[in-house]
């Protein structure tokens, strides 16, 4: 599927055409002038339908989904639009990132024309229809999650005068999303092989359904949906947390759905976005916050980590939850590419490339390690962007089931799978160590913390902040650099180098209004409407 996706590049009307003949089963340039390609000339074979459905995958999350981290308390970015969402200075002129009805138009074009394909195999048609319904459901899920009530297009609109339609309640659209996902799950296979790896599966549709229910506070339904994925007995956690986000984890037992990248066709941009300049040839566009780093427990399970008797102020990143160093480069860490096994200490105090406040340096004193391709220093990454993974399903189940019925053995078991893979103490041992009472409220806090740590760097924290309505608690006030006032012993002070850095303010955030829990509709869309589309009430 990856080769198809990267080579489908042109849209004429409602037909999406491959114009790079070497990657297509047939070369449209040899058959029709481009200005004559229409729906009547496109839908001629099953290959046409496959290519059209494949093009729909470009509407699913790709590497730039990671920017959502910087809209939360997990990260800070120097990309202007993302930074405005992070510090809550966005307005209706910068909120159009996800406002698009093109995926809907293409989906309903597919539904309207796929039956025209002569001799189309019924099973293939049903599968492709399921794939398109999956993408359609995802796009409406994202738009309703961010914008709330929106216009609901549920058919192919060919008359521009009919395109100006009023909003539909979010709850009603969610019902259609769930219906599409049920229909998709019924039509999609459990797995694929060969070039079809990466297409939507039954498990992907069910995992998205669980996420939809969870994000909409339908906890009983979310628990059932997540448990259904678990009961498939198809997925399991990849043994190595760090390696899962490398190419090692692509299409693995934990990878439910990911967007593929290849060296020869298209690499991802994660090295530029996330990577250390000195050690990864990255650009430090997005950095972890010091507050996220502080949220990781000690290796023994103490929270906060400073309560651990083994805590040493001059070695604060040691003896911590292993996921910290598998996700984030901390001052003094060693990051070794296979090609460069030496001279690779992460030093944001002295290194010209990564120095705090430098042109390509870190803003916080930390950089990301998770998701940055570790196997190739020169090029951008070729590791997949993991959109849905089994680890999230386990966390979704645990949260939903705890909200439905409180602590139970199956909730604890799901969390312990996550904790065991991370080489962290069990839930029971962690609660005992910290003197916590195992009740629904305390377990809720624990699950939310575990989600933040396990899913850090995956773009999902922002959506948790929105749905839990905690923005005013975690997105307000100053964002600081690393606090290295005690010094970092791993960094040498020879030859005039320093190993100390004072805690300093990077920026101040202003999540001080309920309107920030929903995005404003882009003003351009409101202006283009004939008065039917109105701005979200909190943004008027």
FENTA-V47985 format. One record per residue. SS is DSSP state (hx for helix, st for strand, lp for the rest). D_FIRST is the distance of its C-alpha to the first C-alpha in Angstrom with 2 decimals. Layout:
BEGIN
ss=<SS,SS>
d_first=<D_FIRST,D_FIRST>
END
This chain:
BEGIN
ss=<lp,hx,hx,hx,hx,hx,hx,st,st,st,st,st,lp,lp,st,st,st,st,lp,lp,hx,hx,hx,lp,lp,lp,lp,hx,hx,hx,lp,lp,lp,hx,hx,hx,lp,lp,hx,hx,hx,hx,lp,lp,lp,hx,hx,hx,hx,hx,hx,hx,hx,hx,hx,hx,hx,hx,hx,lp,lp,lp,hx,hx,hx,hx,hx,hx,hx,hx,hx,lp,lp,lp,st,st,st,lp,lp,hx,hx,hx,hx,hx,hx,hx,lp,lp,lp,lp,lp,lp,lp,lp,lp,lp,lp,lp,lp,lp,lp,hx,hx,hx,hx,hx,hx,hx,hx,hx,hx,hx,hx,hx,hx,hx,lp,lp,lp,lp,lp,hx,hx,hx,hx,hx,hx,hx,hx,hx,hx,hx,hx,hx,hx,hx,hx,hx,hx,hx,hx,hx,hx,hx,hx,hx,hx,lp,lp,st,st,lp,lp,lp,lp,lp,lp,lp,lp,hx,hx,hx,lp,lp,lp,lp,st,st,lp,hx,hx,hx,hx,hx,hx,hx,hx,hx,hx,hx,hx,hx,hx,hx,hx,hx,hx,lp,lp,lp,lp,lp,lp,hx,hx,hx,lp,lp,lp,lp,lp,hx,hx,hx,hx,hx,hx,hx,hx,hx,hx,hx,hx,hx,hx,lp,lp,lp,hx,hx,hx,hx,hx,hx,hx,hx,hx,hx,hx,hx,lp,lp,lp,lp,lp,lp,lp,lp,lp,lp,hx,hx,hx,hx,lp,lp,hx,hx,hx,lp,lp,lp,lp,lp,st,st,st,st,st,lp,lp,st,lp,lp,lp,st,lp,lp,lp,hx,hx,hx,hx,hx,lp,lp,hx,hx,hx,hx,lp,lp,lp,lp,lp,st,st,st,lp,hx,hx,hx,hx,hx,hx,lp,lp,st,lp,lp,lp,lp,lp,lp,hx,hx,hx,lp,lp,lp,lp,lp,hx,hx,hx,lp,lp,lp,lp,st,lp,hx,hx,hx,hx,hx,hx,st,st,lp,lp,lp,lp,st,lp,lp,st,lp,lp,st,lp,lp,lp,lp,st,lp,lp,lp,lp,lp,lp,lp,lp,lp,lp,lp,lp,lp,lp,lp,lp,lp,lp,lp,lp,lp,st,st,lp,lp,lp,lp,lp,lp,lp,lp,lp,lp,lp,lp,lp,lp,lp,lp,st,st,st,st,st,hx,hx,hx,hx,hx,hx,hx,hx,hx,hx,hx,hx,hx,hx,hx,hx,lp,lp,lp,hx,hx,hx,hx,hx,hx,hx,hx,hx,hx,hx,hx,hx,lp,lp,lp,lp,lp,hx,hx,hx,hx,hx,hx,hx,hx,lp,lp,lp,lp,lp,hx,hx,hx,hx,hx,hx,hx,hx,hx,hx,hx,hx,hx,hx,hx,lp,lp,lp,lp,lp,lp,hx,hx,hx,hx,hx,hx,hx,hx,lp,lp,hx,hx,hx,hx,lp,st,st,st,st,st,lp,lp,lp,st,lp,lp,lp,lp,lp,lp,lp,lp,lp,hx,hx,hx,lp,lp,lp,lp,st,lp,lp,lp,st,st,st,st,st,st,lp,lp,lp,hx,hx,hx,hx,lp,lp,lp,lp,lp,hx,hx,hx,hx,hx,hx,lp,lp,lp,lp,lp,lp,lp,lp,hx,hx,hx,lp>
d_first=<0.00,3.81,5.55,5.21,6.25,8.80,10.24,11.03,14.38,17.23,18.69,21.76,23.45,21.08,18.75,15.62,15.31,13.47,16.46,15.26,16.03,14.82,11.11,11.87,13.20,16.31,17.95,19.41,21.81,23.48,24.06,25.28,26.71,24.57,27.41,27.34,23.75,24.24,23.09,25.42,23.78,20.09,19.64,20.43,17.81,15.14,12.64,14.04,13.49,9.81,9.40,11.89,10.44,7.07,9.69,11.39,9.37,11.30,14.32,13.66,15.37,14.55,16.97,19.76,20.14,22.38,25.01,25.99,27.69,30.20,31.05,32.36,35.01,32.52,32.13,33.56,31.92,33.39,30.84,33.30,31.61,30.25,33.70,35.43,33.55,34.41,38.10,38.24,39.38,36.63,37.72,36.47,35.84,33.13,31.39,28.76,25.71,24.18,26.17,23.87,23.78,21.14,18.46,21.10,21.90,18.40,18.04,21.42,20.81,18.00,20.48,23.19,21.62,19.23,22.40,23.32,20.71,23.00,22.60,19.51,19.02,20.29,18.11,14.85,16.48,17.56,14.21,12.62,15.92,15.67,12.39,14.18,17.32,15.82,14.91,18.31,20.09,18.77,19.90,23.26,23.63,23.38,25.70,28.26,28.24,29.16,31.16,32.59,33.70,31.74,31.62,29.58,27.80,26.96,26.89,26.02,28.78,29.71,33.16,33.29,36.62,35.06,32.56,35.20,35.18,36.75,35.23,34.43,35.29,32.51,33.50,33.01,29.52,28.62,29.72,27.23,24.43,25.43,25.67,22.14,20.89,23.15,21.88,18.21,19.17,21.04,18.20,15.26,15.02,16.14,13.26,10.31,10.14,8.55,5.07,4.86,6.37,6.56,6.89,10.61,13.08,16.79,17.68,15.79,17.70,20.85,20.54,20.22,23.16,25.18,24.60,25.61,28.77,29.63,29.40,31.58,34.19,33.72,34.17,35.01,31.95,29.77,31.31,30.69,27.02,26.44,28.54,26.47,23.41,25.79,27.24,23.98,24.74,21.07,20.98,23.38,24.03,22.84,26.17,26.09,25.73,25.34,22.92,20.53,19.79,19.28,16.51,18.53,17.37,13.58,12.40,16.15,18.61,19.10,15.57,15.07,12.30,11.29,9.69,8.34,10.46,11.24,14.71,14.28,12.17,12.89,14.93,16.00,19.57,20.86,23.36,25.02,25.13,26.27,27.58,31.17,32.32,34.45,32.39,28.76,29.20,28.13,29.82,30.81,29.67,29.49,31.83,32.67,36.01,39.00,39.31,35.92,37.06,40.32,38.60,37.51,40.02,41.94,40.69,43.39,42.29,44.90,44.05,44.82,44.34,47.71,49.47,48.51,51.62,49.54,48.59,49.69,49.76,49.20,46.17,44.50,40.90,41.87,42.29,39.64,36.69,34.39,31.54,33.54,33.25,29.65,28.74,31.39,33.32,37.00,39.97,40.90,37.58,36.31,32.73,32.22,29.37,29.44,30.57,33.19,34.91,38.06,39.37,36.64,38.51,37.29,40.42,40.29,44.09,44.66,41.52,41.42,37.64,37.26,40.74,40.97,41.33,40.37,38.31,35.13,36.66,36.05,37.64,38.33,38.89,35.59,32.04,28.75,27.54,24.87,21.32,22.58,21.02,24.01,23.12,23.24,26.16,25.61,22.12,20.31,18.17,14.86,15.04,12.72,14.47,15.35,15.73,17.14,18.83,21.50,24.19,24.10,24.33,27.44,28.95,28.28,30.02,32.87,33.58,33.43,35.51,38.04,38.45,38.99,41.38,41.98,41.67,40.90,39.99,36.37,35.95,37.50,35.44,32.13,33.46,34.80,31.42,30.33,33.68,33.73,30.39,31.78,35.00,37.02,39.95,39.49,40.08,43.57,44.56,43.33,45.27,48.34,48.21,48.11,50.61,48.34,49.02,46.13,46.10,43.57,44.29,44.12,41.01,39.38,40.21,38.89,35.54,35.13,35.95,33.57,30.69,31.58,31.63,28.64,26.31,27.83,25.57,22.75,23.98,25.29,28.99,29.58,28.69,31.01,33.76,33.47,33.51,36.22,38.25,39.14,38.58,42.31,42.66,39.91,39.23,42.85,44.96,44.59,41.58,42.91,42.12,42.45,46.00,47.20,50.88,51.74,49.93,47.02,48.59,45.46,45.86,48.73,51.50,52.68,53.37,53.63,50.25,50.04,48.46,49.42,47.99,49.49,47.52,46.94,45.62,42.37,42.39,43.67,41.54,42.81,41.08,44.37,43.58,41.87,40.05,37.62,36.05,34.54,33.18,35.19,33.69,33.20,36.50,34.94,33.58,37.00,38.80,36.72,37.52,40.73,42.00,39.82,37.43,39.48,38.91,38.38,41.97,42.02,41.03,43.66>
END
